[in-house]
Amino acid sequence: MTNFSVLISLYYKENPLFFSQAIDSIVIQSLQPTEVIIVKDGPLTEKLDKILLYYINKYPNFRCISLSTNQGLGKALNEGLKYCNYDLIARMDTDDIAKPDRFEKQVKFMVEHPNIDACSAWIDEFIGDKNNIISQRTLPETPEELYLFGKSRNPLNHPCVMFRKKAVLAAGGYQHFPLFEDYYLWVRMLMNGSQIYNLQESLLYFRSSAEMFKRRGGFKYALTEMKFQKVLYGIGYINLTQLIKNCTTRFIARIIPNKLREILYKRILHK
C-alpha cells in the first residue's frame, strides 16, 4: 500500500450535513488514506464541533489541527501541509462527495507516473442530491495541453486534486489570494518545472447551487480577478495580449446578470 494523506480545511460556515457526507465518502474509499488532516480554521459552530469530534474519536487516522482564528483557505491549507506526513496528498472540500474509487485511481496514476506533480480529474456538479447532476466540469489531459490551458482558465479541479507535497512546497506552497489560492499555486508549480495531469473521467461530485453563481459575480469579484491576472502577467506566465483578453472576457462575465452567468457556466464553460 502507498501511504498518502488527505488534507481538509473546515470553518464555521460549513453545513454540518454536507460535512458529514464529505467525510463519509472518504471512509468508504476502496483505498483508504493513511491519515486525514482536518484543519479547524478558527472556532466552529457547536454542531460542526460535535461532528468533527465524532470522526476524530471513531477513526484513529483522523487528526485535527486547530487555528485560533479564521485564517482563510490558503493559510489554513498551508498550515495543514506541515502536518501531512506523506508526500502524496489528496485535497478534499467539506461539502463535496468523492466517488468510491477516487483515491485508488489517483494513487495508482501518481505511483506509475513519478514525473507528474499534481493530478486531478473531471467533476460532476450537482444540486441537492448527487444524482441530480447539472453539468460536468471537464479539463484537458496532458501536461502540454494544461500549461497552455492555464493561461486562460484554471487547469485543475482543486476539490479533486492529488499532489506531491515536495513540489507544492518547492513552489512556495499555498499563498493567501482569496478566490484564487489553488490557481495561483498551479501556475507557480508550472513555472517551477512541475507537470500536471487530469484523468479523463469524473471522480467527484461537486456541490453547486444558484447562490454559487451569484458569488462568482459582481464588481468586487471582477476586480479581484483582474488583480490575479496582473499577477500572472507580472510573473511572466501570460503576455500582454493574453492579459487584455482575460481581463476583458472575465470582467464581462462577472458583471452580467446572475442568470446569464449561470447559463454561461453550464452551457459554454462546462458540458
SULBEL-V402014 format. One record per residue. N is the residue number from 1. RES is the residue in three letters. SS is DSSP state (a for helix, b for strand, c for the rest). OMEGA is omega in whole degrees, 0 to 359 (999 if undefined). Layout:
# SULBEL-V402014
n = (N	N)
res = (RES	RES)
ss = (SS	SS)
omega = (OMEGA	OMEGA)
This chain:
# SULBEL-V402014
n = (1	2	3	4	5	6	7	8	9	10	11	12	13	14	15	16	17	18	19	20	21	22	23	24	25	26	27	28	29	30	31	32	33	34	35	36	37	38	39	40	41	42	43	44	45	46	47	48	49	50	51	52	53	54	55	56	57	58	59	60	61	62	63	64	65	66	67	68	69	70	71	72	73	74	75	76	77	78	79	80	81	82	83	84	85	86	87	88	89	90	91	92	93	94	95	96	97	98	99	100	101	102	103	104	105	106	107	108	109	110	111	112	113	114	115	116	117	118	119	120	121	122	123	124	125	126	127	128	129	130	131	132	133	134	135	136	137	138	139	140	141	142	143	144	145	146	147	148	149	150	151	152	153	154	155	156	157	158	159	160	161	162	163	164	165	166	167	168	169	170	171	172	173	174	175	176	177	178	179	180	181	182	183	184	185	186	187	188	189	190	191	192	193	194	195	196	197	198	199	200	201	202	203	204	205	206	207	208	209	210	211	212	213	214	215	216	217	218	219	220	221	222	223	224	225	226	227	228	229	230	231	232	233	234	235	236	237	238	239	240	241	242	243	244	245	246	247	248	249	250	251	252	253	254	255	256	257	258	259	260	261	262	263	264	265	266	267	268	269	270	271)
res = (MET	THR	ASN	PHE	SER	VAL	LEU	ILE	SER	LEU	TYR	TYR	LYS	GLU	ASN	PRO	LEU	PHE	PHE	SER	GLN	ALA	ILE	ASP	SER	ILE	VAL	ILE	GLN	SER	LEU	GLN	PRO	THR	GLU	VAL	ILE	ILE	VAL	LYS	ASP	GLY	PRO	LEU	THR	GLU	LYS	LEU	ASP	LYS	ILE	LEU	LEU	TYR	TYR	ILE	ASN	LYS	TYR	PRO	ASN	PHE	ARG	CYS	ILE	SER	LEU	SER	THR	ASN	GLN	GLY	LEU	GLY	LYS	ALA	LEU	ASN	GLU	GLY	LEU	LYS	TYR	CYS	ASN	TYR	ASP	LEU	ILE	ALA	ARG	MET	ASP	THR	ASP	ASP	ILE	ALA	LYS	PRO	ASP	ARG	PHE	GLU	LYS	GLN	VAL	LYS	PHE	MET	VAL	GLU	HIS	PRO	ASN	ILE	ASP	ALA	CYS	SER	ALA	TRP	ILE	ASP	GLU	PHE	ILE	GLY	ASP	LYS	ASN	ASN	ILE	ILE	SER	GLN	ARG	THR	LEU	PRO	GLU	THR	PRO	GLU	GLU	LEU	TYR	LEU	PHE	GLY	LYS	SER	ARG	ASN	PRO	LEU	ASN	HIS	PRO	CYS	VAL	MET	PHE	ARG	LYS	LYS	ALA	VAL	LEU	ALA	ALA	GLY	GLY	TYR	GLN	HIS	PHE	PRO	LEU	PHE	GLU	ASP	TYR	TYR	LEU	TRP	VAL	ARG	MET	LEU	MET	ASN	GLY	SER	GLN	ILE	TYR	ASN	LEU	GLN	GLU	SER	LEU	LEU	TYR	PHE	ARG	SER	SER	ALA	GLU	MET	PHE	LYS	ARG	ARG	GLY	GLY	PHE	LYS	TYR	ALA	LEU	THR	GLU	MET	LYS	PHE	GLN	LYS	VAL	LEU	TYR	GLY	ILE	GLY	TYR	ILE	ASN	LEU	THR	GLN	LEU	ILE	LYS	ASN	CYS	THR	THR	ARG	PHE	ILE	ALA	ARG	ILE	ILE	PRO	ASN	LYS	LEU	ARG	GLU	ILE	LEU	TYR	LYS	ARG	ILE	LEU	HIS	LYS)
ss = (c	c	c	c	b	b	b	b	b	b	c	c	c	c	c	a	a	a	a	a	a	a	a	a	a	a	a	c	c	c	c	c	c	c	b	b	b	b	b	b	b	c	c	c	c	a	a	a	a	a	a	a	a	a	a	a	a	a	c	c	c	b	b	b	b	b	b	c	c	c	c	c	a	a	a	a	a	a	a	a	a	c	c	c	c	c	c	b	b	b	b	c	c	c	c	c	b	b	c	c	c	a	a	a	a	a	a	a	a	a	a	a	c	c	c	b	b	b	b	b	b	b	b	b	b	b	c	c	c	c	c	c	b	b	b	b	b	c	c	c	c	c	a	a	a	a	a	a	a	c	c	c	c	c	c	c	c	a	a	a	c	b	b	b	a	a	a	a	a	a	c	c	c	c	c	c	c	c	c	c	a	a	a	a	a	a	a	a	a	a	a	c	c	c	b	b	b	b	b	b	b	b	b	b	b	b	b	c	c	a	a	a	a	a	a	c	c	c	a	a	a	a	a	a	a	a	a	a	a	a	a	a	a	a	c	c	c	c	c	a	a	a	a	a	a	a	a	a	a	a	a	a	a	a	a	c	c	a	a	a	a	a	a	a	a	a	a	a	a	c	c)
omega = (176	179	176	181	169	183	183	172	183	175	196	183	182	178	182	180	180	179	179	180	179	181	178	179	177	187	177	180	178	173	185	177	177	178	175	181	179	179	178	187	182	180	181	172	180	181	180	178	181	180	179	180	179	182	179	181	185	185	183	182	177	179	181	175	186	173	186	179	178	184	186	187	184	181	180	180	178	176	179	178	182	185	176	186	184	185	177	182	176	175	177	176	188	178	179	183	179	174	191	183	183	184	181	182	181	178	179	180	183	177	182	181	182	179	181	183	177	182	176	181	175	177	177	180	183	175	179	180	184	177	178	183	182	179	177	181	181	181	176	190	195	178	181	178	186	177	178	181	181	179	180	181	179	187	181	173	187	182	184	185	169	184	177	184	184	179	178	180	180	180	178	179	174	177	184	176	186	180	185	182	183	180	180	178	181	181	179	176	179	181	177	177	179	173	181	188	174	172	186	175	179	180	184	172	183	183	180	178	176	180	180	179	177	180	181	180	178	184	181	178	181	181	177	180	177	176	179	179	177	176	178	177	182	180	174	181	176	178	184	179	179	178	181	180	182	182	182	183	181	179	179	181	183	185	177	179	184	182	178	179	178	178	179	181	186	189	184	184	179	174	999)
